[in-house]
Amino acid sequence: MSDQKRVSGIGMTSARTRERLIARLREQGITNPVVLERIRSVPRHLFVDEALASRAYEDTALPIGHGQTISQPYIVALMTQALLEAGTPRKVLEVGTGCGYQAAVLAPLVATLYSIERIAVLQQRARRVLRDLRIGNVHMRHGDGFEGWPPFAPFDGIIVAAAAYSVPPALLEQLGDGGRLIIPVGPDREQQLLRITRRGDRLEREALGAVTFVPLLQGLV
C-alpha cells in the first residue's frame, strides 16, 4: 500500500484512540494547544511499518529499523513545547530526521526547518512521507548531525532527536542569540533532556526531565 493510500487508512479512522492520546499528554503536562493539535492531526501511522500501524497512536516509541525508533508522542510534544515556549522560532535545525515524524509535527509551526539524518535510507523514506503530506518547508540533508548545518546558521532553535554524552560544540556555535537548543544528554539510563538558551555569550541550561533516547552517532550510513 502506498503512503498516499495509507493517509486515509487505519490511523485516520481512530478518532477515539487519538483523543485518548491527547488526554494522556495533557495529564503529563503538555499544555500548548497548537502542539496538541499537531499531535492529534499528524497521521503517525504513516511513519511506521504497516505491521505496527495499529499501535501508532499509543504513547510509546516504536522501531523504524536500522536500530532507530520513532519517539513516543509525549517526548515529541515535550520537545516541541519546550522549543516554542519563549516564542515561535523562524529558522530551526533538527538533528536526526529519523522517520520524519518530529519534522511533520514541528514544520507547520516554524517558517523553515532544516533536518539532518546520517542514515540515508531513513532520510529518503522521510522525504517521501513528508512530500505525500504536502509539507514543503523542510530542507533535508544526508549528513553528520555533530557538524550541524553551518551555511544556514545561526538558528533560532535546534532540536536533537538522539542523546549525546555532551553537547556538540558545533551546535552551540550555530545557536543564535535568544535561540533555544533542546537536546538529550548523558549515557544510557542517565539521560536528561536539556533546554539551552543563548543570551549573548552566556548559555542558560534547564533540565526538563529524565529521558531515554538512542545515542547520537557520528559518521554517515
Phi, psi and omega in degrees: 000132179287159178299325180296319177292325182289342178303325180261017184271215193305316186292326184289342182262002185259057184300318181294322178297318179295319181294325175297320178296315181297319178298320179296318180296321177299317180298331182270004173104009175276114187243344183292115185295329179292319178295316179299321180293324177293318178298321179295320191267336181288127181284086186298335181296340179288341187264002178235165176297151182303328180296339181255003187300326181292345179255005189297333184254018167278153179274071183210152172285149180225149180289143176236011180092165177060029179073015183247166179226158166273126184297151177295148182306323180300317182293318177299316179294319180297313181294320179293316179298318180296324179291322187271350193302322183264012181131160185277117177285142180276315186241117187234141174254129172251127177256113182100074179300320183058230180278349179099001184295312178301319179297320180295323178291316189276324191307315181290351183264356179228166180288311183218135178241126175254125188232130183246137175222133182275343182259109190301319183298318178294319181298318180293320179294316179298320179302317181295316183293317179296324177294316179297330178274002179058040173264109193251002184255023178252121175260123188246148182214138171275106186199179181267115183297335178299335183269351184065209179220077191306321184300338183253003177285157003278157181254145175285336179207148174226133180232129187242125188258026175207157188267129175258151175292327174213161185290126178301127182304324182298325181290322177295321180294329184267004178274121182287166179298128185084355181286157183237131177250122178252117187209135170280135184227138175127168178284173178308138177068003178227026184278143174237138174277122183249147166244119181247122182247129179275127172238084186066238178272359183258143178243121176265130182244133175233136174269128184255358177133165179285139181219170175225113180236159168292156183288147173279118184247154177264162178089166183251150177232000000 
